[in-house]
Amino acid sequence: MTLTVESITFDATDALTLAAWWAAQTGGVVQDEPDPAFVLVTPGPAGGLTLGFQQVASPTPGKNRVHLDCSVADRGAEVARLRGAGAAFVAEHRVDGFEWTVLADPEGNQFCVTSPQP
């Protein structure tokens, strides 16, 4: 028996708004849910995982323990686009030639953006 990861779920103070933000950034589709307190974003044509957003009374304090690692051909341009869409810059890192940018979505959930490695 093995596990199959079907989605990654974020706590959110406004699940529908955060789901819409992530759908716009990933090319995903917000699914019509009977309860706006839990919203799914399914992958668009480029593929990827389903993202879930569940409404909570208050956000989890501190740094999120699980985050998304996203890859894109032009990291600089994508970071600029994401910041223009409301993501906040957190940090820039480089370790042994591997570079990535840490951003936070509009509710403060951190995620990383890197370029594919050769």
C-alpha positions in Angstrom: 0.0 0.0 0.0 1.3 3.5 -0.8 -0.1 7.0 -0.5 -1.1 9.2 -3.5 -0.9 12.9 -2.9 -4.0 14.4 -4.4 -3.8 18.0 -3.3 -2.0 20.4 -1.0 -4.3 22.4 1.3 -3.8 25.9 2.7 -5.5 27.5 5.7 -7.0 30.8 4.7 -9.0 33.6 6.3 -10.8 34.1 2.9 -10.6 30.7 1.1 -12.4 31.9 -2.1 -10.2 35.0 -2.6 -7.0 33.1 -2.0 -8.1 30.3 -4.3 -8.8 32.8 -7.1 -5.4 34.4 -6.6 -3.6 31.0 -6.9 -5.8 30.0 -9.9 -4.7 33.2 -11.7 -1.1 32.6 -11.0 -1.0 28.9 -12.0 -3.5 28.8 -14.8 -5.7 26.6 -12.7 -9.5 26.6 -12.4 -11.5 27.4 -9.3 -14.0 24.7 -8.8 -17.6 25.5 -7.9 -17.9 24.2 -4.3 -21.1 24.0 -2.3 -19.3 25.5 0.7 -17.1 28.6 0.1 -15.2 27.7 3.3 -13.4 25.0 1.2 -12.4 25.7 -2.3 -10.3 23.6 -4.8 -8.2 24.9 -7.7 -7.6 22.2 -10.3 -4.6 22.3 -12.6 -4.8 24.0 -15.9 -3.4 22.7 -19.2 0.2 22.9 -17.9 -0.7 20.3 -15.2 0.3 20.3 -11.6 -1.3 19.4 -8.3 -4.8 20.4 -7.1 -4.6 23.1 -4.4 -7.2 23.3 -1.6 -8.1 26.3 0.5 -9.9 25.9 3.8 -11.3 28.8 5.7 -10.1 29.2 9.3 -10.9 31.7 12.0 -7.3 32.8 12.4 -4.2 32.1 10.4 -1.5 29.8 11.7 1.2 31.9 13.4 4.8 31.8 12.1 6.3 30.4 9.0 4.4 27.7 7.1 6.0 24.3 7.5 5.0 23.1 4.0 5.4 25.2 1.0 5.2 25.0 -2.8 8.4 24.9 -5.0 7.5 26.3 -8.4 9.7 26.2 -11.5 9.7 28.5 -14.5 12.0 29.2 -17.4 12.5 32.9 -16.6 12.6 33.3 -12.8 13.3 37.0 -12.9 10.3 37.8 -15.1 8.0 35.4 -13.2 9.0 36.9 -9.8 8.3 40.4 -11.2 4.9 39.2 -12.5 4.0 37.5 -9.2 5.0 40.6 -7.2 2.8 42.7 -9.5 -0.1 40.4 -8.8 0.3 40.8 -5.0 3.0 38.4 -3.9 5.5 39.8 -1.3 9.2 39.3 -1.6 10.7 37.4 1.3 14.2 36.4 0.4 16.7 35.4 -2.4 18.9 32.4 -1.9 21.9 30.8 -3.7 23.5 27.5 -2.6 26.1 25.7 -4.7 24.9 27.4 -7.9 21.2 26.7 -7.2 19.2 29.9 -6.9 15.6 30.5 -5.8 13.4 33.3 -4.7 11.0 33.0 -1.7 7.8 34.9 -2.0 4.6 35.1 0.0 1.0 35.0 -1.3 -1.5 37.7 -0.3 -2.2 35.8 3.0 1.5 35.3 3.8 2.0 31.7 2.7 5.5 31.3 1.5 6.5 29.6 -1.7 9.7 29.3 -3.8 10.3 30.1 -7.4 13.3 28.6 -9.3 14.3 27.8 -12.8 14.7 24.2 -14.1 18.2 22.8 -13.5 20.2 21.5 -16.4 
